Amino acid sequence: MSKRSLPALIALNVVLLLALALVSLSPSPAQAQGFAAARFLMVSGPTTGRSQQDVIYVIEMNSARVLAAFYNSGTDTWEVIGGANMLNQFRGN
């Protein structure tokens, strides 16, 4: 290796290192979703008739539908108690 090639290789390594740092540290462009996802709210609470178990209420915020379910540890499954449309309940339908 000649004395001229060593500084050239060091300079090339520095340039490649700077290029790698520039590519790695630059922020990626933002990507938007094509459609809005459903919004859910999940709340736990007591219910009548089940003193040892709480019920999980899952509410879909866009359509105001609610689902009540609980976990049955005896059968290791989720059991749905029922569902309702809250808009119809508030309107009296």
PDB file of N, CA, C and O in Angstrom:
ATOM      1  N   MET A   1       0.849  -1.163   0.000  1.00  0.00           N
ATOM      2  CA  MET A   1       0.000   0.000   0.000  1.00  0.00           C
ATOM      3  C   MET A   1       0.904   1.239   0.000  1.00  0.00           C
ATOM      4  O   MET A   1       1.834   1.337   0.800  1.00  0.00           O
ATOM      5  N   SER A   2       0.626   2.157  -0.885  1.00  0.00           N
ATOM      6  CA  SER A   2       1.469   3.352  -0.980  1.00  0.00           C
ATOM      7  C   SER A   2       1.031   4.397   0.036  1.00  0.00           C
ATOM      8  O   SER A   2      -0.035   4.289   0.643  1.00  0.00           O
ATOM      9  N   LYS A   3       1.866   5.399   0.207  1.00  0.00           N
ATOM     10  CA  LYS A   3       1.565   6.453   1.171  1.00  0.00           C
ATOM     11  C   LYS A   3       0.390   7.306   0.708  1.00  0.00           C
ATOM     12  O   LYS A   3      -0.278   7.927   1.535  1.00  0.00           O
ATOM     13  N   ARG A   4       0.127   7.347  -0.581  1.00  0.00           N
ATOM     14  CA  ARG A   4      -0.987   8.133  -1.109  1.00  0.00           C
ATOM     15  C   ARG A   4      -2.326   7.436  -0.916  1.00  0.00           C
ATOM     16  O   ARG A   4      -3.349   8.105  -0.774  1.00  0.00           O
ATOM     17  N   SER A   5      -2.341   6.127  -0.909  1.00  0.00           N
ATOM     18  CA  SER A   5      -3.613   5.404  -0.824  1.00  0.00           C
ATOM     19  C   SER A   5      -4.190   5.393   0.592  1.00  0.00           C
ATOM     20  O   SER A   5      -5.409   5.314   0.741  1.00  0.00           O
ATOM     21  N   LEU A   6      -3.373   5.469   1.622  1.00  0.00           N
ATOM     22  CA  LEU A   6      -3.879   5.448   3.002  1.00  0.00           C
ATOM     23  C   LEU A   6      -4.746   6.670   3.308  1.00  0.00           C
ATOM     24  O   LEU A   6      -5.851   6.487   3.819  1.00  0.00           O
ATOM     25  N   PRO A   7      -4.321   7.897   3.031  1.00  0.00           N
ATOM     26  CA  PRO A   7      -5.214   9.045   3.270  1.00  0.00           C
ATOM     27  C   PRO A   7      -6.474   9.000   2.405  1.00  0.00           C
ATOM     28  O   PRO A   7      -7.536   9.447   2.840  1.00  0.00           O
ATOM     29  N   ALA A   8      -6.370   8.474   1.206  1.00  0.00           N
ATOM     30  CA  ALA A   8      -7.555   8.365   0.345  1.00  0.00           C
ATOM     31  C   ALA A   8      -8.559   7.377   0.934  1.00  0.00           C
ATOM     32  O   ALA A   8      -9.764   7.628   0.900  1.00  0.00           O
ATOM     33  N   LEU A   9      -8.080   6.263   1.471  1.00  0.00           N
ATOM     34  CA  LEU A   9      -8.985   5.291   2.102  1.00  0.00           C
ATOM     35  C   LEU A   9      -9.604   5.853   3.379  1.00  0.00           C
ATOM     36  O   LEU A   9     -10.777   5.601   3.655  1.00  0.00           O
ATOM     37  N   ILE A  10      -8.846   6.599   4.150  1.00  0.00           N
ATOM     38  CA  ILE A  10      -9.392   7.223   5.368  1.00  0.00           C
ATOM     39  C   ILE A  10     -10.470   8.238   4.989  1.00  0.00           C
ATOM     40  O   ILE A  10     -11.527   8.283   5.618  1.00  0.00           O
ATOM     41  N   ALA A  11     -10.210   9.049   3.968  1.00  0.00           N
ATOM     42  CA  ALA A  11     -11.201  10.028   3.514  1.00  0.00           C
ATOM     43  C   ALA A  11     -12.455   9.330   2.998  1.00  0.00           C
ATOM     44  O   ALA A  11     -13.569   9.782   3.261  1.00  0.00           O
ATOM     45  N   LEU A  12     -12.284   8.245   2.275  1.00  0.00           N
ATOM     46  CA  LEU A  12     -13.437   7.488   1.782  1.00  0.00           C
ATOM     47  C   LEU A  12     -14.255   6.915   2.939  1.00  0.00           C
ATOM     48  O   LEU A  12     -15.485   6.948   2.898  1.00  0.00           O
ATOM     49  N   ASN A  13     -13.590   6.394   3.964  1.00  0.00           N
ATOM     50  CA  ASN A  13     -14.291   5.869   5.140  1.00  0.00           C
ATOM     51  C   ASN A  13     -15.055   6.967   5.867  1.00  0.00           C
ATOM     52  O   ASN A  13     -16.173   6.736   6.327  1.00  0.00           O
ATOM     53  N   VAL A  14     -14.475   8.149   5.978  1.00  0.00           N
ATOM     54  CA  VAL A  14     -15.164   9.266   6.637  1.00  0.00           C
ATOM     55  C   VAL A  14     -16.400   9.665   5.836  1.00  0.00           C
ATOM     56  O   VAL A  14     -17.460   9.904   6.414  1.00  0.00           O
ATOM     57  N   VAL A  15     -16.274   9.738   4.517  1.00  0.00           N
ATOM     58  CA  VAL A  15     -17.419  10.090   3.671  1.00  0.00           C
ATOM     59  C   VAL A  15     -18.517   9.037   3.795  1.00  0.00           C
ATOM     60  O   VAL A  15     -19.693   9.387   3.904  1.00  0.00           O
ATOM     61  N   LEU A  16     -18.161   7.777   3.780  1.00  0.00           N
ATOM     62  CA  LEU A  16     -19.160   6.707   3.920  1.00  0.00           C
ATOM     63  C   LEU A  16     -19.812   6.729   5.294  1.00  0.00           C
ATOM     64  O   LEU A  16     -21.012   6.484   5.410  1.00  0.00           O
ATOM     65  N   LEU A  17     -19.043   7.019   6.333  1.00  0.00           N
ATOM     66  CA  LEU A  17     -19.592   7.109   7.688  1.00  0.00           C
ATOM     67  C   LEU A  17     -20.568   8.274   7.802  1.00  0.00           C
ATOM     68  O   LEU A  17     -21.621   8.137   8.425  1.00  0.00           O
ATOM     69  N   LEU A  18     -20.233   9.416   7.212  1.00  0.00           N
ATOM     70  CA  LEU A  18     -21.149  10.561   7.224  1.00  0.00           C
ATOM     71  C   LEU A  18     -22.423  10.262   6.436  1.00  0.00           C
ATOM     72  O   LEU A  18     -23.512  10.659   6.852  1.00  0.00           O
ATOM     73  N   ALA A  19     -22.302   9.578   5.320  1.00  0.00           N
ATOM     74  CA  ALA A  19     -23.487   9.212   4.538  1.00  0.00           C
ATOM     75  C   ALA A  19     -24.381   8.253   5.317  1.00  0.00           C
ATOM     76  O   ALA A  19     -25.606   8.372   5.282  1.00  0.00           O
ATOM     77  N   LEU A  20     -23.773   7.309   6.014  1.00  0.00           N
ATOM     78  CA  LEU A  20     -24.550   6.374   6.829  1.00  0.00           C
ATOM     79  C   LEU A  20     -25.257   7.097   7.968  1.00  0.00           C
ATOM     80  O   LEU A  20     -26.416   6.805   8.262  1.00  0.00           O
ATOM     81  N   ALA A  21     -24.567   8.040   8.612  1.00  0.00           N
ATOM     82  CA  ALA A  21     -25.184   8.808   9.696  1.00  0.00           C
ATOM     83  C   ALA A  21     -26.323   9.668   9.170  1.00  0.00           C
ATOM     84  O   ALA A  21     -27.358   9.795   9.825  1.00  0.00           O
ATOM     85  N   LEU A  22     -26.143  10.255   8.002  1.00  0.00           N
ATOM     86  CA  LEU A  22     -27.187  11.093   7.420  1.00  0.00           C
ATOM     87  C   LEU A  22     -28.436  10.282   7.095  1.00  0.00           C
ATOM     88  O   LEU A  22     -29.551  10.732   7.357  1.00  0.00           O
ATOM     89  N   VAL A  23     -28.264   9.116   6.539  1.00  0.00           N
ATOM     90  CA  VAL A  23     -29.407   8.262   6.193  1.00  0.00           C
ATOM     91  C   VAL A  23     -30.077   7.713   7.446  1.00  0.00           C
ATOM     92  O   VAL A  23     -31.303   7.618   7.495  1.00  0.00           O
ATOM     93  N   SER A  24     -29.304   7.355   8.445  1.00  0.00           N
ATOM     94  CA  SER A  24     -29.853   6.742   9.658  1.00  0.00           C
ATOM     95  C   SER A  24     -30.557   7.749  10.551  1.00  0.00           C
ATOM     96  O   SER A  24     -31.561   7.412  11.179  1.00  0.00           O
ATOM     97  N   LEU A  25     -30.062   8.962  10.624  1.00  0.00           N
ATOM     98  CA  LEU A  25     -30.595   9.939  11.565  1.00  0.00           C
ATOM     99  C   LEU A  25     -31.660  10.850  10.979  1.00  0.00           C
ATOM    100  O   LEU A  25     -32.308  11.580  11.729  1.00  0.00           O
ATOM    101  N   SER A  26     -31.862  10.836   9.688  1.00  0.00           N
ATOM    102  CA  SER A  26     -32.895  11.686   9.098  1.00  0.00           C
ATOM    103  C   SER A  26     -34.267  11.096   9.409  1.00  0.00           C
ATOM    104  O   SER A  26     -34.444   9.879   9.357  1.00  0.00           O
ATOM    105  N   PRO A  27     -35.248  11.958   9.737  1.00  0.00           N
ATOM    106  CA  PRO A  27     -36.580  11.443  10.085  1.00  0.00           C
ATOM    107  C   PRO A  27     -37.278  10.844   8.869  1.00  0.00           C
ATOM    108  O   PRO A  27     -37.122  11.312   7.742  1.00  0.00           O
ATOM    109  N   SER A  28     -38.044   9.805   9.130  1.00  0.00           N
ATOM    110  CA  SER A  28     -38.800   9.182   8.046  1.00  0.00           C
ATOM    111  C   SER A  28     -40.064   9.995   7.783  1.00  0.00           C
ATOM    112  O   SER A  28     -40.584  10.622   8.706  1.00  0.00           O
ATOM    113  N   PRO A  29     -40.565  10.002   6.568  1.00  0.00           N
ATOM    114  CA  PRO A  29     -41.772  10.769   6.268  1.00  0.00           C
ATOM    115  C   PRO A  29     -42.985  10.174   6.976  1.00  0.00           C
ATOM    116  O   PRO A  29     -43.075   8.964   7.185  1.00  0.00           O
ATOM    117  N   ALA A  30     -43.909  11.051   7.337  1.00  0.00           N
ATOM    118  CA  ALA A  30     -45.122  10.612   8.022  1.00  0.00           C
ATOM    119  C   ALA A  30     -46.029   9.876   7.046  1.00  0.00           C
ATOM    120  O   ALA A  30     -46.099  10.211   5.863  1.00  0.00           O
ATOM    121  N   GLN A  31     -46.717   8.870   7.564  1.00  0.00           N
ATOM    122  CA  GLN A  31     -47.638   8.103   6.746  1.00  0.00           C
ATOM    123  C   GLN A  31     -49.013   8.166   7.389  1.00  0.00           C
ATOM    124  O   GLN A  31     -49.176   7.816   8.558  1.00  0.00           O
ATOM    125  N   ALA A  32     -49.983   8.606   6.638  1.00  0.00           N
ATOM    126  CA  ALA A  32     -51.340   8.713   7.152  1.00  0.00           C
ATOM    127  C   ALA A  32     -52.118   7.446   6.834  1.00  0.00           C
ATOM    128  O   ALA A  32     -51.828   6.747   5.863  1.00  0.00           O
ATOM    129  N   GLN A  33     -53.107   7.164   7.668  1.00  0.00           N
ATOM    130  CA  GLN A  33     -53.974   6.022   7.416  1.00  0.00           C
ATOM    131  C   GLN A  33     -55.009   6.412   6.370  1.00  0.00           C
ATOM    132  O   GLN A  33     -55.430   7.566   6.289  1.00  0.00           O
ATOM    133  N   GLY A  34     -55.406   5.436   5.579  1.00  0.00           N
ATOM    134  CA  GLY A  34     -56.377   5.691   4.536  1.00  0.00           C
ATOM    135  C   GLY A  34     -57.791   5.889   5.053  1.00  0.00           C
ATOM    136  O   GLY A  34     -58.604   6.535   4.393  1.00  0.00           O
ATOM    137  N   PHE A  35     -58.092   5.351   6.208  1.00  0.00           N
ATOM    138  CA  PHE A  35     -59.432   5.468   6.768  1.00  0.00           C
ATOM    139  C   PHE A  35     -59.318   5.517   8.291  1.00  0.00           C
ATOM    140  O   PHE A  35     -58.327   5.070   8.868  1.00  0.00           O
ATOM    141  N   ALA A  36     -60.322   6.052   8.911  1.00  0.00           N
ATOM    142  CA  ALA A  36     -60.322   6.155  10.367  1.00  0.00           C
ATOM    143  C   ALA A  36     -60.675   4.807  10.976  1.00  0.00           C
ATOM    144  O   ALA A  36     -61.601   4.135  10.522  1.00  0.00           O
ATOM    145  N   ALA A  37     -59.953   4.427  11.980  1.00  0.00           N
ATOM    146  CA  ALA A  37     -60.223   3.169  12.669  1.00  0.00           C
ATOM    147  C   ALA A  37     -61.363   3.373  13.668  1.00  0.00           C
ATOM    148  O   ALA A  37     -61.666   4.497  14.066  1.00  0.00           O
ATOM    149  N   ALA A  38     -61.969   2.290  14.051  1.00  0.00           N
ATOM    150  CA  ALA A  38     -63.025   2.351  15.055  1.00  0.00           C
ATOM    151  C   ALA A  38     -62.412   2.702  16.404  1.00  0.00           C
ATOM    152  O   ALA A  38     -61.282   2.318  16.703  1.00  0.00           O
ATOM    153  N   ARG A  39     -63.159   3.423  17.202  1.00  0.00           N
ATOM    154  CA  ARG A  39     -62.692   3.804  18.533  1.00  0.00           C
ATOM    155  C   ARG A  39     -63.472   2.987  19.555  1.00  0.00           C
ATOM    156  O   ARG A  39     -64.700   2.918  19.499  1.00  0.00           O
ATOM    157  N   PHE A  40     -62.760   2.377  20.477  1.00  0.00           N
ATOM    158  CA  PHE A  40     -63.378   1.538  21.489  1.00  0.00           C
ATOM    159  C   PHE A  40     -63.046   2.067  22.872  1.00  0.00           C
ATOM    160  O   PHE A  40     -61.988   2.657  23.090  1.00  0.00           O
ATOM    161  N   LEU A  41     -63.954   1.849  23.794  1.00  0.00           N
ATOM    162  CA  LEU A  41     -63.746   2.162  25.194  1.00  0.00           C
ATOM    163  C   LEU A  41     -64.077   0.900  25.973  1.00  0.00           C
ATOM    164  O   LEU A  41     -65.130   0.299  25.759  1.00  0.00           O
ATOM    165  N   MET A  42     -63.193   0.490  26.874  1.00  0.00           N
ATOM    166  CA  MET A  42     -63.416  -0.721  27.657  1.00  0.00           C
ATOM    167  C   MET A  42     -63.400  -0.345  29.133  1.00  0.00           C
ATOM    168  O   MET A  42     -62.438   0.248  29.623  1.00  0.00           O
ATOM    169  N   VAL A  43     -64.468  -0.695  29.834  1.00  0.00           N
ATOM    170  CA  VAL A  43     -64.629  -0.347  31.239  1.00  0.00           C
ATOM    171  C   VAL A  43     -65.047  -1.598  31.991  1.00  0.00           C
ATOM    172  O   VAL A  43     -65.875  -2.373  31.512  1.00  0.00           O
ATOM    173  N   SER A  44     -64.477  -1.792  33.164  1.00  0.00           N
ATOM    174  CA  SER A  44     -64.918  -2.914  33.999  1.00  0.00           C
ATOM    175  C   SER A  44     -65.786  -2.373  35.122  1.00  0.00           C
ATOM    176  O   SER A  44     -65.614  -1.241  35.573  1.00  0.00           O
ATOM    177  N   GLY A  45     -66.718  -3.200  35.563  1.00  0.00           N
ATOM    178  CA  GLY A  45     -67.599  -2.773  36.634  1.00  0.00           C
ATOM    179  C   GLY A  45     -68.450  -3.915  37.138  1.00  0.00           C
ATOM    180  O   GLY A  45     -68.535  -4.967  36.505  1.00  0.00           O
ATOM    181  N   PRO A  46     -69.082  -3.706  38.283  1.00  0.00           N
ATOM    182  CA  PRO A  46     -69.930  -4.756  38.850  1.00  0.00           C
ATOM    183  C   PRO A  46     -71.244  -4.878  38.081  1.00  0.00           C
ATOM    184  O   PRO A  46     -71.651  -3.981  37.342  1.00  0.00           O
ATOM    185  N   THR A  47     -71.873  -6.000  38.285  1.00  0.00           N
ATOM    186  CA  THR A  47     -73.186  -6.228  37.693  1.00  0.00           C
ATOM    187  C   THR A  47     -74.047  -6.972  38.701  1.00  0.00           C
ATOM    188  O   THR A  47     -73.524  -7.591  39.627  1.00  0.00           O
ATOM    189  N   THR A  48     -75.329  -6.917  38.532  1.00  0.00           N
ATOM    190  CA  THR A  48     -76.217  -7.614  39.453  1.00  0.00           C
ATOM    191  C   THR A  48     -76.196  -9.103  39.156  1.00  0.00           C
ATOM    192  O   THR A  48     -76.148  -9.513  37.996  1.00  0.00           O
ATOM    193  N   GLY A  49     -76.232  -9.896  40.193  1.00  0.00           N
ATOM    194  CA  GLY A  49     -76.267 -11.343  40.043  1.00  0.00           C
ATOM    195  C   GLY A  49     -74.906 -12.006  40.019  1.00  0.00           C
ATOM    196  O   GLY A  49     -74.834 -13.234  40.010  1.00  0.00           O
ATOM    197  N   ARG A  50     -73.845 -11.258  40.007  1.00  0.00           N
ATOM    198  CA  ARG A  50     -72.485 -11.824  39.993  1.00  0.00           C
ATOM    199  C   ARG A  50     -71.667 -11.086  41.041  1.00  0.00           C
ATOM    200  O   ARG A  50     -71.079 -10.042  40.759  1.00  0.00           O
ATOM    201  N   SER A  51     -71.634 -11.627  42.236  1.00  0.00           N
ATOM    202  CA  SER A  51     -70.937 -10.932  43.320  1.00  0.00           C
ATOM    203  C   SER A  51     -69.427 -11.106  43.256  1.00  0.00           C
ATOM    204  O   SER A  51     -68.696 -10.241  43.737  1.00  0.00           O
ATOM    205  N   GLN A  52     -68.942 -12.189  42.681  1.00  0.00           N
ATOM    206  CA  GLN A  52     -67.507 -12.464  42.652  1.00  0.00           C
ATOM    207  C   GLN A  52     -66.838 -12.061  41.342  1.00  0.00           C
ATOM    208  O   GLN A  52     -65.613 -12.114  41.234  1.00  0.00           O
ATOM    209  N   GLN A  53     -67.614 -11.666  40.360  1.00  0.00           N
ATOM    210  CA  GLN A  53     -67.045 -11.355  39.051  1.00  0.00           C
ATOM    211  C   GLN A  53     -67.485  -9.975  38.591  1.00  0.00           C
ATOM    212  O   GLN A  53     -68.645  -9.589  38.735  1.00  0.00           O
ATOM    213  N   ASP A  54     -66.530  -9.242  38.034  1.00  0.00           N
ATOM    214  CA  ASP A  54     -66.863  -7.983  37.381  1.00  0.00           C
ATOM    215  C   ASP A  54     -67.083  -8.245  35.897  1.00  0.00           C
ATOM    216  O   ASP A  54     -66.594  -9.229  35.342  1.00  0.00           O
ATOM    217  N   VAL A  55     -67.810  -7.365  35.286  1.00  0.00           N
ATOM    218  CA  VAL A  55     -68.118  -7.475  33.871  1.00  0.00           C
ATOM    219  C   VAL A  55     -67.288  -6.446  33.118  1.00  0.00           C
ATOM    220  O   VAL A  55     -67.017  -5.363  33.637  1.00  0.00           O
ATOM    221  N   ILE A  56     -66.887  -6.777  31.909  1.00  0.00           N
ATOM    222  CA  ILE A  56     -66.197  -5.828  31.045  1.00  0.00           C
ATOM    223  C   ILE A  56     -67.199  -5.333  30.014  1.00  0.00           C
ATOM    224  O   ILE A  56     -67.817  -6.113  29.290  1.00  0.00           O
ATOM    225  N   TYR A  57     -67.339  -4.020  29.968  1.00  0.00           N
ATOM    226  CA  TYR A  57     -68.207  -3.383  28.987  1.00  0.00           C
ATOM    227  C   TYR A  57     -67.321  -2.811  27.881  1.00  0.00           C
ATOM    228  O   TYR A  57     -66.442  -1.993  28.150  1.00  0.00           O
ATOM    229  N   VAL A  58     -67.551  -3.238  26.648  1.00  0.00           N
ATOM    230  CA  VAL A  58     -66.806  -2.730  25.497  1.00  0.00           C
ATOM    231  C   VAL A  58     -67.768  -1.861  24.700  1.00  0.00           C
ATOM    232  O   VAL A  58     -68.802  -2.334  24.226  1.00  0.00           O
ATOM    233  N   ILE A  59     -67.419  -0.584  24.557  1.00  0.00           N
ATOM    234  CA  ILE A  59     -68.282   0.373  23.868  1.00  0.00           C
ATOM    235  C   ILE A  59     -67.588   0.812  22.584  1.00  0.00           C
ATOM    236  O   ILE A  59     -66.452   1.284  22.617  1.00  0.00           O
ATOM    237  N   GLU A  60     -68.266   0.656  21.465  1.00  0.00           N
ATOM    238  CA  GLU A  60     -67.759   1.140  20.181  1.00  0.00           C
ATOM    239  C   GLU A  60     -68.263   2.566  20.035  1.00  0.00           C
ATOM    240  O   GLU A  60     -69.465   2.795  19.906  1.00  0.00           O
ATOM    241  N   MET A  61     -67.341   3.527  20.056  1.00  0.00           N
ATOM    242  CA  MET A  61     -67.702   4.932  20.186  1.00  0.00           C
ATOM    243  C   MET A  61     -68.378   5.504  18.939  1.00  0.00           C
ATOM    244  O   MET A  61     -69.195   6.417  19.063  1.00  0.00           O
ATOM    245  N   ASN A  62     -68.070   5.008  17.759  1.00  0.00           N
ATOM    246  CA  ASN A  62     -68.648   5.574  16.539  1.00  0.00           C
ATOM    247  C   ASN A  62     -70.133   5.276  16.413  1.00  0.00           C
ATOM    248  O   ASN A  62     -70.894   6.133  15.965  1.00  0.00           O
ATOM    249  N   SER A  63     -70.559   4.085  16.797  1.00  0.00           N
ATOM    250  CA  SER A  63     -71.969   3.721  16.644  1.00  0.00           C
ATOM    251  C   SER A  63     -72.687   3.567  17.978  1.00  0.00           C
ATOM    252  O   SER A  63     -73.883   3.273  17.991  1.00  0.00           O
ATOM    253  N   ALA A  64     -71.999   3.755  19.102  1.00  0.00           N
ATOM    254  CA  ALA A  64     -72.564   3.676  20.451  1.00  0.00           C
ATOM    255  C   ALA A  64     -73.137   2.300  20.765  1.00  0.00           C
ATOM    256  O   ALA A  64     -74.126   2.186  21.489  1.00  0.00           O
ATOM    257  N   ARG A  65     -72.520   1.261  20.223  1.00  0.00           N
ATOM    258  CA  ARG A  65     -72.918  -0.100  20.579  1.00  0.00           C
ATOM    259  C   ARG A  65     -72.111  -0.537  21.786  1.00  0.00           C
ATOM    260  O   ARG A  65     -70.938  -0.188  21.913  1.00  0.00           O
ATOM    261  N   VAL A  66     -72.730  -1.295  22.669  1.00  0.00           N
ATOM    262  CA  VAL A  66     -72.058  -1.764  23.874  1.00  0.00           C
ATOM    263  C   VAL A  66     -72.211  -3.274  23.968  1.00  0.00           C
ATOM    264  O   VAL A  66     -73.237  -3.838  23.589  1.00  0.00           O
ATOM    265  N   LEU A  67     -71.170  -3.915  24.481  1.00  0.00           N
ATOM    266  CA  LEU A  67     -71.149  -5.357  24.665  1.00  0.00           C
ATOM    267  C   LEU A  67     -70.699  -5.624  26.089  1.00  0.00           C
ATOM    268  O   LEU A  67     -69.716  -5.040  26.544  1.00  0.00           O
ATOM    269  N   ALA A  68     -71.394  -6.491  26.796  1.00  0.00           N
ATOM    270  CA  ALA A  68     -71.019  -6.870  28.154  1.00  0.00           C
ATOM    271  C   ALA A  68     -70.559  -8.318  28.146  1.00  0.00           C
ATOM    272  O   ALA A  68     -71.245  -9.191  27.613  1.00  0.00           O
ATOM    273  N   ALA A  69     -69.393  -8.574  28.741  1.00  0.00           N
ATOM    274  CA  ALA A  69     -68.835  -9.925  28.766  1.00  0.00           C
ATOM    275  C   ALA A  69     -68.066 -10.124  30.061  1.00  0.00           C
ATOM    276  O   ALA A  69     -67.656  -9.161  30.709  1.00  0.00           O
ATOM    277  N   PHE A  70     -67.874 -11.391  30.433  1.00  0.00           N
ATOM    278  CA  PHE A  70     -67.057 -11.710  31.599  1.00  0.00           C
ATOM    279  C   PHE A  70     -66.222 -12.937  31.293  1.00  0.00           C
ATOM    280  O   PHE A  70     -66.538 -13.713  30.391  1.00  0.00           O
ATOM    281  N   TYR A  71     -65.154 -13.101  32.056  1.00  0.00           N
ATOM    282  CA  TYR A  71     -64.256 -14.241  31.882  1.00  0.00           C
ATOM    283  C   TYR A  71     -64.676 -15.336  32.846  1.00  0.00           C
ATOM    284  O   TYR A  71     -64.729 -15.113  34.056  1.00  0.00           O
ATOM    285  N   ASN A  72     -64.973 -16.516  32.322  1.00  0.00           N
ATOM    286  CA  ASN A  72     -65.347 -17.663  33.135  1.00  0.00           C
ATOM    287  C   ASN A  72     -64.087 -18.487  33.371  1.00  0.00           C
ATOM    288  O   ASN A  72     -63.607 -19.165  32.463  1.00  0.00           O
ATOM    289  N   SER A  73     -63.552 -18.430  34.584  1.00  0.00           N
ATOM    290  CA  SER A  73     -62.305 -19.145  34.871  1.00  0.00           C
ATOM    291  C   SER A  73     -62.516 -20.655  34.938  1.00  0.00           C
ATOM    292  O   SER A  73     -61.557 -21.411  34.780  1.00  0.00           O
ATOM    293  N   GLY A  74     -63.732 -21.106  35.166  1.00  0.00           N
ATOM    294  CA  GLY A  74     -64.004 -22.537  35.202  1.00  0.00           C
ATOM    295  C   GLY A  74     -63.851 -23.196  33.844  1.00  0.00           C
ATOM    296  O   GLY A  74     -63.313 -24.298  33.730  1.00  0.00           O
ATOM    297  N   THR A  75     -64.332 -22.508  32.813  1.00  0.00           N
ATOM    298  CA  THR A  75     -64.230 -23.049  31.454  1.00  0.00           C
ATOM    299  C   THR A  75     -63.117 -22.389  30.644  1.00  0.00           C
ATOM    300  O   THR A  75     -62.877 -22.773  29.499  1.00  0.00           O
ATOM    301  N   ASP A  76     -62.436 -21.398  31.229  1.00  0.00           N
ATOM    302  CA  ASP A  76     -61.330 -20.686  30.582  1.00  0.00           C
ATOM    303  C   ASP A  76     -61.772 -20.042  29.270  1.00  0.00           C
ATOM    304  O   ASP A  76     -61.064 -20.101  28.265  1.00  0.00           O
ATOM    305  N   THR A  77     -62.968 -19.418  29.295  1.00  0.00           N
ATOM    306  CA  THR A  77     -63.507 -18.766  28.099  1.00  0.00           C
ATOM    307  C   THR A  77     -64.132 -17.428  28.477  1.00  0.00           C
ATOM    308  O   THR A  77     -64.445 -17.176  29.640  1.00  0.00           O
ATOM    309  N   TRP A  78     -64.305 -16.578  27.471  1.00  0.00           N
ATOM    310  CA  TRP A  78     -65.057 -15.342  27.631  1.00  0.00           C
ATOM    311  C   TRP A  78     -66.508 -15.631  27.295  1.00  0.00           C
ATOM    312  O   TRP A  78     -66.799 -16.266  26.282  1.00  0.00           O
ATOM    313  N   GLU A  79     -67.406 -15.176  28.125  1.00  0.00           N
ATOM    314  CA  GLU A  79     -68.838 -15.373  27.888  1.00  0.00           C
ATOM    315  C   GLU A  79     -69.500 -14.017  27.711  1.00  0.00           C
ATOM    316  O   GLU A  79     -69.352 -13.122  28.543  1.00  0.00           O
ATOM    317  N   VAL A  80     -70.227 -13.883  26.622  1.00  0.00           N
ATOM    318  CA  VAL A  80     -70.925 -12.638  26.326  1.00  0.00           C
ATOM    319  C   VAL A  80     -72.259 -12.648  27.050  1.00  0.00           C
ATOM    320  O   VAL A  80     -73.043 -13.586  26.910  1.00  0.00           O
ATOM    321  N   ILE A  81     -72.514 -11.608  27.820  1.00  0.00           N
ATOM    322  CA  ILE A  81     -73.786 -11.490  28.534  1.00  0.00           C
ATOM    323  C   ILE A  81     -74.838 -10.898  27.606  1.00  0.00           C
ATOM    324  O   ILE A  81     -75.967 -11.385  27.548  1.00  0.00           O
ATOM    325  N   GLY A  82     -74.470  -9.858  26.889  1.00  0.00           N
ATOM    326  CA  GLY A  82     -75.417  -9.249  25.972  1.00  0.00           C
ATOM    327  C   GLY A  82     -74.847  -7.999  25.351  1.00  0.00           C
ATOM    328  O   GLY A  82     -73.759  -7.543  25.705  1.00  0.00           O
ATOM    329  N   GLY A  83     -75.595  -7.458  24.424  1.00  0.00           N
ATOM    330  CA  GLY A  83     -75.188  -6.239  23.752  1.00  0.00           C
ATOM    331  C   GLY A  83     -76.391  -5.357  23.507  1.00  0.00           C
ATOM    332  O   GLY A  83     -77.532  -5.816  23.539  1.00  0.00           O
ATOM    333  N   ALA A  84     -76.125  -4.091  23.264  1.00  0.00           N
ATOM    334  CA  ALA A  84     -77.213  -3.151  23.018  1.00  0.00           C
ATOM    335  C   ALA A  84     -76.691  -1.978  22.210  1.00  0.00           C
ATOM    336  O   ALA A  84     -75.493  -1.693  22.195  1.00  0.00           O
ATOM    337  N   ASN A  85     -77.607  -1.309  21.544  1.00  0.00           N
ATOM    338  CA  ASN A  85     -77.302  -0.066  20.858  1.00  0.00           C
ATOM    339  C   ASN A  85     -77.713   1.061  21.790  1.00  0.00           C
ATOM    340  O   ASN A  85     -78.900   1.244  22.058  1.00  0.00           O
ATOM    341  N   MET A  86     -76.744   1.814  22.285  1.00  0.00           N
ATOM    342  CA  MET A  86     -77.036   2.838  23.284  1.00  0.00           C
ATOM    343  C   MET A  86     -77.872   3.980  22.718  1.00  0.00           C
ATOM    344  O   MET A  86     -78.650   4.587  23.453  1.00  0.00           O
ATOM    345  N   LEU A  87     -77.732   4.284  21.437  1.00  0.00           N
ATOM    346  CA  LEU A  87     -78.559   5.342  20.855  1.00  0.00           C
ATOM    347  C   LEU A  87     -80.031   4.969  20.916  1.00  0.00           C
ATOM    348  O   LEU A  87     -80.872   5.812  21.228  1.00  0.00           O
ATOM    349  N   ASN A  88     -80.350   3.715  20.620  1.00  0.00           N
ATOM    350  CA  ASN A  88     -81.741   3.268  20.708  1.00  0.00           C
ATOM    351  C   ASN A  88     -82.222   3.257  22.151  1.00  0.00           C
ATOM    352  O   ASN A  88     -83.388   3.556  22.410  1.00  0.00           O
ATOM    353  N   GLN A  89     -81.356   2.922  23.092  1.00  0.00           N
ATOM    354  CA  GLN A  89     -81.741   2.903  24.500  1.00  0.00           C
ATOM    355  C   GLN A  89     -82.073   4.310  24.991  1.00  0.00           C
ATOM    356  O   GLN A  89     -83.035   4.493  25.737  1.00  0.00           O
ATOM    357  N   PHE A  90     -81.285   5.301  24.580  1.00  0.00           N
ATOM    358  CA  PHE A  90     -81.536   6.675  25.017  1.00  0.00           C
ATOM    359  C   PHE A  90     -82.773   7.268  24.363  1.00  0.00           C
ATOM    360  O   PHE A  90     -83.447   8.114  24.951  1.00  0.00           O
ATOM    361  N   ARG A  91     -83.073   6.825  23.150  1.00  0.00           N
ATOM    362  CA  ARG A  91     -84.265   7.317  22.456  1.00  0.00           C
ATOM    363  C   ARG A  91     -85.533   6.624  22.930  1.00  0.00           C
ATOM    364  O   ARG A  91     -86.636   7.090  22.648  1.00  0.00           O
ATOM    365  N   GLY A  92     -85.386   5.521  23.642  1.00  0.00           N
ATOM    366  CA  GLY A  92     -86.544   4.791  24.128  1.00  0.00           C
ATOM    367  C   GLY A  92     -87.051   3.744  23.164  1.00  0.00           C
ATOM    368  O   GLY A  92     -88.175   3.267  23.319  1.00  0.00           O
ATOM    369  N   ASN A  93     -86.257   3.370  22.167  1.00  0.00           N
ATOM    370  CA  ASN A  93     -86.669   2.352  21.184  1.00  0.00           C
ATOM    371  C   ASN A  93     -86.377   0.972  21.696  1.00  0.00           C
ATOM    372  O   ASN A  93     -86.653  -0.013  21.011  1.00  0.00           O
TER     373      ASN A  93
END
